[in-house]
Amino acid sequence: MSRLRFPALLAAAFAALLSSQSQAAQKDHFSVCWTIYAGWMPWEYAGSQGIVDKWAKKYGIKIDVVQLNDYVESINQYTAGQFDGCTMTNMDALTIPAAGGVDSTALIVSDFSNGNDGIVLKGEGKKVADLKGMDVNLVELSVSHYLLARALDSVDLTEKDLKVVNTSDADISAAFNTDQVNAVTTWNPMLSDIKAKPAVTEVFNSSQIPGEIMDMM
C-alpha cells in the first residue's frame, strides 16, 4: 500500500471542503463515516486522538467522525445525505452515489490497494481457474466484485462460470469458518485473518492490477 502523510492530507481536505461550500449555503458542521479497512483505519486514530478536531478548529468548523459496521450501508447512508463524506473506493463512488444522483469529490486518496484486496480459496495449491463452478462470497457490487471480475478475466472465465453469494464485510470472516463457504473475496484486515488459516490459497490480489483500486474519502 502506498500511503501519504495523513495530517497533510487532512489539511488539504479541509481547505477543499470549505472551498466546495463557498458557492452554497454556509455550513460549519460536517459528518463523515468510515468502515473497517486497513487504509481507512487512520480516520479512527485521527478522530479519537483529536487530530480531526485540531484541524477543524483551525478552519472554524466541526467534524464528526463516525464508524459504521457495514461498508455498503455506509455508502447508502452517504448517498441518502446522512453523511457529508464517506470512505469508499473509486469504483464504488461511481456506482451507488452516482446512480443516486449524488455528485462526489475525492478529498483524500488515502492509498492504492497493493495486495489489500484478495481472493482466497480453501485448499492448498489452488488457482484462479479453480473458481469455475464455485460459490464465491463477497460484498456484491463492491470493489470485491470488481476484483473477482478482473481475476476471472485473467483466465478467460466470466461471472457466468460461478455463483456470487452476497455477504456483508462484517460477516465474511465468520462465513469462511463454515463448511458451506469455500471461496471469498475481501479486503484487509479480514483478508489477513482468512489467509492466516491453515490450508488456504490466495489465488489473486490487487497487486496484480496495480493502481486500479483507489481508496478515498
Summary of the structure (lengths in Angstrom):
residues: 217
radius of gyration: 18.5
end to end distance: 16.1
largest distance: 58.2
contacts: 683
relative contact order: 0.18
helix: 39%
strand: 23%
